[in-house]
């Protein structure tokens, strides 16, 4: 993650684009892998946006404690089992100044990581059978 202290409209546009493109990647891989997992297991591949532990809007991305990340996991019999976490953007207050942390990964690297995590999860779920 690279540290950023100068927040401007270009940075906001860059983060919004990153989050939106990551959402498309998540939808693509959810569609590909959803049927491959056992029946009764729900696959979660999504961009999560939170602020102070609660759901947040993209408009809040320069607010303190805003965080966005890709979360990958399985839901089985009402229990959620997280398996992967890929940070995208985090904004927090440090030394009385707002500081942001933006992923160093490119979209292709993020997509490759999502694919690798899902492939590993699928292999693990087949071994459990």
C-alpha positions in Angstrom: 0.0 0.0 0.0 1.3 3.4 -0.9 0.8 6.3 1.5 -1.0 9.4 0.3 -1.4 12.7 2.1 -2.6 15.0 -0.8 -6.3 14.3 -1.4 -7.7 15.9 -4.6 -10.4 15.2 -7.2 -7.9 13.2 -9.4 -7.2 10.8 -6.5 -10.9 10.5 -5.8 -11.6 9.6 -9.4 -8.8 7.1 -9.4 -10.1 5.4 -6.3 -13.7 5.4 -7.6 -12.5 3.8 -10.8 -10.5 1.2 -9.0 -13.4 0.2 -6.7 -15.8 0.0 -9.6 -13.5 -2.0 -11.8 -12.8 -4.3 -8.8 -16.6 -4.8 -8.4 -16.7 -5.9 -12.1 -13.9 -8.4 -11.4 -15.8 -9.7 -8.4 -19.0 -10.2 -10.4 -17.1 -11.9 -13.2 -15.5 -14.4 -10.8 -18.6 -15.0 -8.8 -20.4 -15.9 -12.0 -17.6 -18.3 -13.0 -17.1 -20.0 -9.6 -20.6 -19.9 -8.1 -21.7 -23.2 -9.6 -18.4 -24.9 -8.9 -18.8 -25.0 -5.2 -20.8 -27.6 -3.4 -24.6 -27.1 -3.1 -25.4 -25.5 0.2 -22.4 -23.2 0.2 -22.8 -19.6 -0.8 -19.9 -17.9 -2.4 -19.1 -14.3 -1.5 -16.8 -12.3 -3.8 -17.4 -8.6 -3.3 -16.0 -5.2 -2.8 -16.8 -4.2 0.8 -16.8 -0.5 1.9 -16.9 0.2 5.6 -16.4 3.1 7.9 -16.0 2.5 11.6 -17.1 -1.0 11.2 -20.4 -0.2 9.4 -21.3 -0.2 5.7 -20.3 3.0 3.9 -20.9 4.7 0.6 -18.3 5.6 -2.0 -18.9 9.2 -1.2 -17.2 8.7 2.2 -13.9 7.6 0.8 -12.0 10.6 2.1 -13.7 10.3 5.6 -11.7 9.0 8.6 -11.8 5.2 9.0 -13.2 4.6 5.5 -11.9 1.3 4.1 -12.5 -0.6 0.9 -11.4 -4.2 0.1 -12.3 -7.3 -1.8 -13.6 -10.0 0.5 -13.8 -13.7 -0.6 -15.5 -16.3 1.5 -18.1 -19.0 1.8 -21.4 -19.1 3.7 -22.5 -22.6 4.9 -25.4 -23.4 7.1 -25.8 -19.8 8.2 -22.1 -19.5 9.2 -19.7 -17.2 7.2 -16.1 -18.3 6.6 -13.9 -15.6 5.2 -11.0 -16.8 3.1 -9.4 -13.8 1.4 -9.0 -10.1 1.9 -7.5 -7.8 -0.7 -7.1 -4.2 0.5 -7.9 -1.4 -2.0 -8.1 1.9 -0.1 -7.9 3.0 3.5 -8.3 6.5 5.0 -7.4 7.4 8.5 -6.2 10.2 10.7 -2.6 10.1 11.7 -0.8 12.9 13.6 -3.8 15.2 13.1 -3.6 14.7 9.3 -5.7 12.6 7.0 -3.6 9.9 5.5 -4.7 7.4 2.8 -3.3 4.1 1.8 -3.9 2.9 -1.8 -3.0 -0.6 -3.1 0.1 -1.0 -5.1 -1.5 -3.7 -7.2 -2.7 -3.1 -10.7 -6.1 -4.3 -11.8 -4.6 -7.3 -13.6 -2.7 -8.2 -10.4 -5.9 -7.9 -8.4 -7.8 -10.1 -10.8 -5.0 -12.7 -10.7 -5.1 -12.7 -6.9 -8.9 -13.2 -6.9 -8.6 -16.0 -9.4 -5.8 -17.7 -7.4 -7.7 -17.4 -4.1 -10.9 -18.9 -5.7 -9.0 -21.7 -7.3 -7.3 -22.6 -4.0 -10.7 -22.4 -2.2 -12.2 -24.8 -4.8 -9.4 -27.2 -4.4 -9.7 -27.1 -0.6 -13.5 -27.7 -0.8 -13.0 -30.7 -3.1 -10.5 -32.2 -0.7 -13.0 -31.9 2.1 -15.5 -34.0 0.3 
